[in-house]
Amino acid sequence: MRGYRGQPTPLRVNGERLNGMLAQFDRIGRTAGGINRVAYSDADLAGRKFTLDLFRQSGLTPRLDTLGNIIARVPGTDAKLSPIMIGSHIDSVTDGGNYDGPVGSFSAIEVARSLAEQRVRLRHPIDVVVWQNEEGGTVGSQGFIGLLKPEDLSKVARSGKTLREGITLIGGDPDRIGESVKRKGDVACYIELHIEQGGLLERGSRQIGVVEGIVGLRWFEVTIKGFSNHAGTTPMDQRQDAMLAAARFTVAVNEAVRSEPGRQVATVGRMNVTPNTTNVIPGQVVMTIDLRDIDGAKLERFAARFRQIAKEIGDATRTEFSFAINANSQPALADPRVMDVVQASAAALQLTHQRMPSGAGHDAQEVAHIAPMGMIFVPSVGGISHSPREFTKPEDVAHGANVLLNAVIAADRALA
């Protein structure tokens, strides 16, 4: 193989081969409700076997780290350099689709294969990675950066298995996960191709999204305590109706988030009412708020605003609000250099593109703790994801892989 000396035109992957991989993979875990390859399930094991075979068919030698992540290295010409890492995941949500994760994973394999076929060897090694259990909380990538603790191994995944059982089942070693932890400097950069999972690219007639960063997230569980009483004998002005307070709070959260410009979003997604009976005034409501934005300061400001709104509604309805935080992740900003090589690669390929945030979490959010990170988005038809109707057009899959290929080449030249 020769070292890369510059290329008059951008390189391209074999798009037909790549989309053929996705078509074959669609059969694994396909049920009447959608794709079901939840981590550590039989379908996940079958999907991992398919993927390991795909690595080998592509001339790569995969290995498992102690977390169960699949990694294959393509050597570079300079053994002293840290690897450029590319990849994604292959597990799914319950009743999901075939594109969330596999597009990025199989494109990374295809990029490595295309470089070999076109006799291009980079200075940096390339590590192609398929992370385990992304949908269950980015378990594989969290472990990779040292955030998975021994006490976390008792948590139960969607398959019903604990993380300890799951990691053992897929070939990892839960007692040695520390051996897989990487530190700053161990990875030159990480680039992940992913479907957008939203509709901005499609609505804007753009082929590529250059991800500026991944939103931070706050999950609140809000408990509202009123007083249960008879629905027929309690006058309206003497009630402590927790459901009424919850309804007002839901509307107020929506109005607060919509009151200023930006891409912040908040969702009241779950509400449990007690006693949940037709003829009894609700005495308690437990509800959730999912708040997301790429600006950490804005998250804090809205969190404080929600508490103030709760106090005002509580005083007006004679109910009591309390807040618990169930998730608190900080925004992860893409590295400007990686964004630049992604954007330049899209431009060189004459693909329309725009910079945009990611409203969903990804393994890239974890790797950003230790390495410069960037992401490439391709359109999701109808903005649909986590659904059996999830679909990305074959030509868009190929466009994304081509951008990934050329971004890797450019990053090899731009990074030390």
ABEGO torsion letter per residue (X at the ends): XBBBAEBABBBBBBAAAAAAAAAAAAABGBBAAEBBBBBGBAAAAAAAAAAAAAAAAAGBBBBBBAAGBBBBBBBBABAABBBBBBEBBABBBBGBBAABGAAAAAAAAAAAAAAAAAGBBBABBBBBBBBBGAAAGGAAAAAAAGABBAAAAABBBAAGBBAAAAAAAAGBBAAAAAAABBBBGABABBBBBBBAGBAAAAAAGBABBBBAEBBBBBBBBBBBBBBBBBAAABBAAABBBAAAAAAAAAAAAAAAAAABBEABBBBBABBBBOAGBAABBBABBBBBBBBBBABAAAAAAAAAAAAAAAAAAAAAAGBBBBBBBABBBBBBBBBAAAAAAAAAAAAAAGBBBBBBBBABBBAAAAAAAABBBBBBBBBBBGGBBGBAABBBBAAAAAAAAAAAAAAAAAAAAABX
